[in-house]
Amino acid sequence: MSKVYIFGDSFASEDTNFVKGTDYSEAGYTTALKRTGNWEPNTVYLEGWSHYISQEYDTVNLATTGSGMDSCLRKLINLYDKQGPDGLKNDCVAFVVADGIGRHIMEGMEERDAWAFKYFAGSKSDFKKLIHGRFPEEKTRLMNLWREYHTFAETFVVSYVETQEFNNRMHYFMCTLDYYSKYFKKFIVIPFLPHWKKYCGNLNFNFHIYERNLADMAKQGKLPDKYWQDILWTQKKTPMPTDPMFAWPNHLDRNTNHTLYDHIHSFFQNREYNYGNH
């Protein structure tokens, strides 16, 4: 194969596919991976599945933290437009289905801001509380966006999301992926939620769908034990996350990251794989 392309949000992006901590022991911790290239002395890194893929293949990671499905599809279509129908036939794709229902970009917003749109519909105090702990450095900019789009988002959430046209978006997303997937050697889709089945469960696709969904995988993960808490969080000013989704690279604990990587890697290597609705 030539290249592997990764699409998605923080479940796949490079800026969330590792966490690092201080190695303050004399012997050092040998169970963690040292990040290739630009790793720091006395620093321990834990990496996620998208990092493992990048070490195994010539990888182009186009995932962006906070991104929505519209942006992910735009990048896939742009790649096809640039390479042409024959330029991708030796390439593979790992496509994380980012939230396509609640994430939208308005004028003046960046791709990484799409996650916030549905929260613009809430009260100022709720939104301020949400970003205070998670995005302290972005607080001023995000509050300005809330002021600009609160009224519109409130109307959008109340009115548009109840229409059949809005509920058809997941069908549209999956069918678009189906069309472009045929131009690649291998194409795997990793869903965030299982709700695609509600709209597309009876369809046969050209791509392979991972049988589990990322939301459940993240929730079922385990928080770091004291061993890893000491390494990853003791030296930090921020408190240890109480939700495992925010404690690990790509939101998945160590075992789950390895399981997902193993599945994707095996799928890419299996030359006899038969496409279809799996």
Solvent accessible surface area in square Angstrom, and as a share of the most:
residue,aa,sasa,rsa
1,M,86,0.38
2,S,61,0.39
3,K,67,0.28
4,V,0,0.00
5,Y,11,0.04
6,I,0,0.00
7,F,0,0.00
8,G,0,0.00
9,D,4,0.02
10,S,11,0.07
11,F,9,0.04
12,A,0,0.00
13,S,1,0.01
14,E,97,0.44
15,D,99,0.51
16,T,35,0.20
17,N,3,0.01
18,F,60,0.25
19,V,28,0.16
20,K,77,0.33
21,G,10,0.09
22,T,53,0.31
23,D,21,0.11
24,Y,112,0.43
25,S,44,0.28
26,E,187,0.84
27,A,98,0.76
28,G,26,0.25
29,Y,45,0.17
30,T,126,0.73
31,T,84,0.49
32,A,13,0.10
33,L,91,0.45
34,K,91,0.38
35,R,47,0.17
36,T,94,0.55
37,G,74,0.71
38,N,139,0.71
39,W,111,0.39
40,E,76,0.34
41,P,106,0.67
42,N,110,0.56
43,T,13,0.07
44,V,1,0.01
45,Y,7,0.03
46,L,9,0.04
47,E,6,0.03
48,G,0,0.00
49,W,0,0.00
50,S,1,0.01
51,H,12,0.05
52,Y,26,0.10
53,I,0,0.00
54,S,41,0.26
55,Q,101,0.45
56,E,92,0.41
57,Y,27,0.10
58,D,82,0.43
59,T,30,0.18
60,V,48,0.28
61,N,27,0.14
62,L,52,0.26
63,A,13,0.10
64,T,39,0.23
65,T,42,0.24
66,G,5,0.04
67,S,0,0.00
68,G,2,0.02
69,M,1,0.00
70,D,60,0.31
71,S,6,0.04
72,C,0,0.00
73,L,5,0.02
74,R,116,0.42
75,K,30,0.13
76,L,0,0.00
77,I,52,0.26
78,N,75,0.39
79,L,17,0.09
80,Y,38,0.14
81,D,100,0.52
82,K,169,0.71
83,Q,73,0.32
84,G,20,0.19
85,P,73,0.46
86,D,103,0.54
87,G,39,0.38
88,L,0,0.00
89,K,124,0.52
90,N,82,0.42
91,D,6,0.03
92,C,0,0.00
93,V,0,0.00
94,A,0,0.00
95,F,0,0.00
96,V,0,0.00
97,V,7,0.04
98,A,1,0.01
99,D,24,0.13
100,G,1,0.01
101,I,49,0.25
102,G,12,0.12
103,R,44,0.16
104,H,19,0.08
105,I,71,0.36
106,M,49,0.22
107,E,151,0.68
108,G,64,0.62
109,M,18,0.08
110,E,81,0.36
111,E,37,0.16
112,R,94,0.34
113,D,1,0.01
114,A,1,0.01
115,W,20,0.07
116,A,0,0.00
117,F,1,0.01
118,K,84,0.36
119,Y,83,0.32
120,F,0,0.00
121,A,19,0.15
122,G,31,0.30
123,S,51,0.33
124,K,92,0.39
125,S,75,0.48
126,D,84,0.44
127,F,3,0.01
128,K,102,0.43
129,K,154,0.65
130,L,43,0.21
131,I,0,0.00
132,H,114,0.51
133,G,64,0.61
134,R,110,0.40
135,F,54,0.23
136,P,81,0.51
137,E,171,0.77
138,E,43,0.19
139,K,69,0.29
140,T,103,0.60
141,R,70,0.26
142,L,3,0.01
143,M,10,0.05
144,N,80,0.41
145,L,13,0.06
146,W,27,0.09
147,R,132,0.48
148,E,113,0.51
149,Y,23,0.09
150,H,40,0.18
151,T,101,0.59
152,F,96,0.40
153,A,0,0.00
154,E,78,0.35
155,T,80,0.47
156,F,32,0.13
157,V,52,0.30
158,V,105,0.61
159,S,64,0.42
160,Y,77,0.29
161,V,36,0.21
162,E,134,0.60
163,T,48,0.28
164,Q,154,0.68
165,E,122,0.55
166,F,4,0.02
167,N,60,0.31
168,N,78,0.40
169,R,37,0.13
170,M,2,0.01
171,H,62,0.28
172,Y,109,0.42
173,F,0,0.00
174,M,1,0.00
175,C,49,0.29
176,T,22,0.13
177,L,0,0.00
178,D,31,0.16
179,Y,103,0.39
180,Y,30,0.11
181,S,5,0.03
182,K,108,0.46
183,Y,42,0.16
184,F,12,0.05
185,K,75,0.32
186,K,9,0.04
187,F,0,0.00
188,I,0,0.00
189,V,0,0.00
190,I,0,0.00
191,P,4,0.02
192,F,46,0.19
193,L,69,0.34
194,P,62,0.39
195,H,57,0.26
196,W,16,0.06
197,K,113,0.48
198,K,158,0.67
199,Y,63,0.24
200,C,1,0.01
201,G,32,0.31
202,N,154,0.79
203,L,63,0.31
204,N,124,0.64
205,F,9,0.04
206,N,61,0.31
207,F,0,0.00
208,H,13,0.06
209,I,3,0.01
210,Y,4,0.02
211,E,114,0.51
212,R,92,0.34
213,N,16,0.08
214,L,0,0.00
215,A,4,0.03
216,D,60,0.31
217,M,1,0.00
218,A,1,0.01
219,K,140,0.59
220,Q,125,0.55
221,G,11,0.11
222,K,159,0.67
223,L,77,0.38
224,P,3,0.02
225,D,85,0.44
226,K,143,0.60
227,Y,89,0.34
228,W,14,0.05
229,Q,64,0.28
230,D,35,0.18
231,I,0,0.00
232,L,1,0.01
233,W,34,0.12
234,T,84,0.49
235,Q,106,0.47
236,K,81,0.34
237,K,208,0.88
238,T,80,0.46
239,P,115,0.72
240,M,51,0.23
241,P,23,0.15
242,T,126,0.73
243,D,57,0.29
244,P,20,0.13
245,M,29,0.13
246,F,86,0.36
247,A,1,0.01
248,W,18,0.06
249,P,3,0.02
250,N,0,0.00
251,H,24,0.11
252,L,0,0.00
253,D,16,0.08
254,R,78,0.28
255,N,121,0.62
256,T,17,0.10
257,N,1,0.00
258,H,80,0.36
259,T,64,0.37
260,L,0,0.00
261,Y,31,0.12
262,D,76,0.39
263,H,50,0.22
264,I,0,0.00
265,H,47,0.21
266,S,67,0.43
267,F,9,0.04
268,F,4,0.02
269,Q,95,0.42
270,N,65,0.33
271,R,206,0.75
272,E,144,0.65
273,Y,49,0.18
274,N,117,0.60
275,Y,87,0.33
276,G,16,0.15
277,N,54,0.28
278,H,102,0.45
